[in-house]
Amino acid sequence: MGGLRGEATQTTHFGEESPPSQREGGGRGGWEMTVNNVTRLLEARGIAYSTFEVPAEKLGAAETARLLGAPPEQVFKTIVALREGKGKPILAVIPGPFELDLRKLAKALGEKKCALPTERQAEQITGLQAGGISPLALLNRGFEVVVDELALLFEEIHVSGGQRGLNIRLPVAALLELTSAVVADVVT
C-alpha cells in the first residue's frame, strides 16, 4: 500500500454512480484500490469519497497532511477517550494540529470527567491499530462519536480509513450523519 515514503496515491469514488470497475475495486486495466469495510460502507450508501494510500506505519497528522498535500487542519485524527464511570467509550475526531481537551469533552457529553487510555488500551478497546482508528470502522460497536466543531469550516475532511496507510476524504455532512456524532468544541 502507498508508494515510496513521501508519496500518497489517490483514488476518487462517486458512490453508486462510479463505473463498475471502480466500485468493485477490481484492478482492471492496472487500476487498483484498497477495499475494506469502510470503503464498502461508503459505496453502499452512495457517498462520494476519495481514498489516499500513505505508508502503512503510524504517522502523525502533520506527516499525513504533508504526504496528502492537504492543510493540516483538514486532516482529522481519532482519539479514544473513556468516561469516568461506566458508559460507552468515546471517539473524538479532531483536527491534526490540535490536542483533545478532556474537560471540554466531558462538558460536551454531560460527564464529570473523561480520561485517555494508553495506546495499547485504545487498540484493545477498538480492535484497530493506533494510526488506523476510525469512527467509520467502528459504527454500531458501542462508541459515542464527537467531532470537533472546526470540521464545520470544511466541506470535506480527511479521516483514517480504518487501517494504517488508508486515508479517506469525505463530506463532513456524511461523516456526521453516518456516525450520529455530537459536534462540539473539544480541542485546545
URBEL-V622009 format. One record per backbone hydrogen bond with DSSP energy under -1.0 kcal/mol. NH is the residue of the N-H (numbers start at 1). CO is the residue of the C=O. If there is no record, write none. Layout:
BEGIN
NH_CO / NH_CO
END
This chain:
BEGIN
7_4 / 9_53 / 11_51 / 13_49 / 17_14 / 18_15 / 22_19 / 23_19 / 24_20 / 26_21 / 30_27 / 31_28 / 40_36 / 41_37 / 42_38 / 43_39 / 44_40 / 45_41 / 46_43 / 47_42 / 49_13 / 50_169 / 51_11 / 52_167 / 53_9 / 54_165 / 57_55 / 64_60 / 65_61 / 66_62 / 67_63 / 68_64 / 69_65 / 70_65 / 74_71 / 75_72 / 76_158 / 77_94 / 79_92 / 81_90 / 82_115 / 84_113 / 90_81 / 91_144 / 92_79 / 93_146 / 94_77 / 96_75 / 98_95 / 101_186 / 105_101 / 106_102 / 107_103 / 108_104 / 109_105 / 110_107 / 111_106 / 115_82 / 122_118 / 123_119 / 124_120 / 125_121 / 126_122 / 127_123 / 132_129 / 141_138 / 144_89 / 146_91 / 147_182 / 148_93 / 149_184 / 151_148 / 152_149 / 153_150 / 154_151 / 157_170 / 158_74 / 159_168 / 161_166 / 166_163 / 167_52 / 168_159 / 169_50 / 170_157 / 172_155 / 175_171 / 176_172 / 177_173 / 178_174 / 179_175 / 180_176 / 181_176 / 182_145 / 184_147 / 188_99
END
